[in-house]
């Protein structure tokens, strides 16, 4: 979406690094409990469902649906595109995992609540930032 | 059991000049508000033995929270038994909830609480915000939004407001009534920033910001400070004003405490906060005379009308239709001084100042008739929510 304005980036730590770098191999990595299968996000090595400490990043399908979204109209800082979509995407594997993202590769006015989307990645410095686009594309 | 907030009362309120660019420093504005509140309570500097604020000095150039407790204490040369800030609390009223705890623990008798803003001056220098720290990697819970160009709270919070608009079916010409009503009230408030009336046409012609938000749905960055004194109830009865008791508070967080994983995007964290507040009092929504509801964005006010129980879920659009119910002369006057949308962003403490001003019958041309005694007030924003019910003795 913004060829010119660099994306601000998160600092990596031992919990979140897999999420922000899995895109190098084309994988969306979400922490999952090895005992009960619950997806733990934001990632931490503890399962709040069964109290297991056997939690590790696992690739998911990269599919989801738009839980909520909004369109930005205001140019807050120079070089920011005036219309883009910010969304929370619910992970297909477990709907209570909500992923902030931009929905790209479509007109902002085409985005709807519940719309099926799929992940893609944009390399930014040493990170691969997950974005989503309409699943039909 | 007797809930601890009932042992506490607001005894004085103060406000500095509120402007779109001050000739004074943020510290001097805070001194102005603090001295105003201390004098209003009929107290002296030496009577203040506690300070609380939210979130506390943030040490950056955004103007969001420029004044540290230490700076204010030292400027006023106060001697304290207790002090505390804390941004990680149930919204801006977390400072009041902390003060209630300190008073009940016997740590303080008269707590000075302040909220200062210097965002108007900050924005004359650059676009300043507290969400993205330029030139560095982002940290903390909000960093999950970092790469997605979330440069303003208006954009992030419109994720919630768009879900509410979708579920409630509210139309732009209905939501406009919050801004229009508050501008009308601001016209009667000499402290307000914007005092010229706006029409529905003005509203509909105003720039869109994000999602359903237009410029008139957003609070106004200002330079200014508001302060209140919260006192132990026995000490309050010796003060100058009739005590405004803190009848009940809502301070809970019973949802995922997260700006990304809060699943209740249309109601945000408010319903269980309101439920807690009403569980601590015999009063009911129908007993409320005035409502000073958080209005960082107009949608927060809409949400609180429903979550406090003044109308049913998704009924706010009908409740505010035409603006008569929420007007100064209506059944539930809302944001009587113009709120943050027209009065300026004193971040919920402008609301407390206005509510107390009304309960003490000093609101001049905008005074609500009928001797109002009960005020509901609230804060909001995603996982943050707090509520108080104030009753004048």
Contacts between the chains, C-beta under 8 A, distances in Angstrom:
chain1	res1	chain2	res2	distance
A	2	B	149	6.9
A	5	B	149	7.2
A	7	B	146	7.5
A	7	B	147	4.1
A	7	B	148	7.4
A	7	B	149	6.8
A	8	B	132	5.0
A	8	B	134	7.8
A	8	B	138	5.7
A	8	B	146	4.8
A	8	B	147	6.5
A	8	B	149	7.8
A	9	B	137	5.6
A	9	B	138	6.9
A	9	B	146	6.0
A	9	B	147	5.9
A	10	B	137	6.2
A	10	B	138	5.1
A	10	B	139	7.4
A	10	B	143	4.0
A	10	B	144	7.1
A	10	B	146	4.7
A	10	B	147	7.1
A	11	B	137	3.7
A	11	B	138	6.5
A	11	B	139	4.9
A	11	B	143	6.8
A	12	B	137	7.7
A	41	B	261	7.4
A	42	B	141	7.7
A	42	B	144	6.7
A	42	B	258	7.6
A	42	B	260	7.5
A	42	B	261	7.3
A	67	B	265	7.2
A	68	B	159	5.1
A	68	B	160	7.2
A	68	B	162	6.1
A	68	B	163	4.2
A	68	B	166	7.9
A	68	B	265	4.9
A	69	B	159	6.9
A	69	B	162	6.6
A	70	B	155	6.6
A	70	B	158	4.1
A	70	B	159	5.1
A	70	B	161	7.6
A	70	B	162	4.7
A	70	B	210	5.5
A	70	B	211	3.6
A	71	B	210	6.8
A	71	B	211	6.3
A	72	B	149	7.3
A	72	B	155	5.1
A	72	B	210	4.9
A	73	B	207	7.3
A	73	B	208	4.3
A	73	B	209	6.0
A	73	B	210	6.1
A	74	B	152	7.5
A	74	B	154	7.5
A	74	B	155	7.9
A	74	B	207	7.3
A	74	B	208	7.8
A	74	B	209	5.0
A	74	B	210	6.6
A	76	B	127	6.1
A	76	B	129	7.5
A	76	B	151	3.8
A	76	B	152	5.3
A	76	B	155	7.7
A	77	B	127	5.5
A	77	B	151	5.7
A	80	B	149	6.2
A	80	B	151	7.1
A	84	B	149	6.6
A	86	B	145	8.0
A	86	B	148	5.7
A	86	B	149	7.6
A	86	B	150	6.4
A	86	B	155	6.0
A	86	B	156	7.3
A	86	B	159	6.4
A	86	B	210	8.0
A	87	B	159	7.5
A	88	B	159	6.1
A	88	B	260	6.8
A	88	B	265	7.4
A	96	B	261	7.4
A	96	B	263	6.3
A	97	B	261	7.9
A	98	B	260	5.7
A	98	B	261	5.5
A	98	B	263	7.1
A	99	B	260	7.7
A	100	B	144	5.3
A	100	B	145	4.9
A	100	B	148	5.7
A	100	B	150	7.7
A	100	B	260	5.4
A	101	B	148	6.2
A	102	B	148	5.1
A	102	B	149	7.2
A	113	B	163	7.5
A	113	B	166	5.7
A	124	B	147	6.6
A	127	B	147	7.6
A	129	B	147	4.5
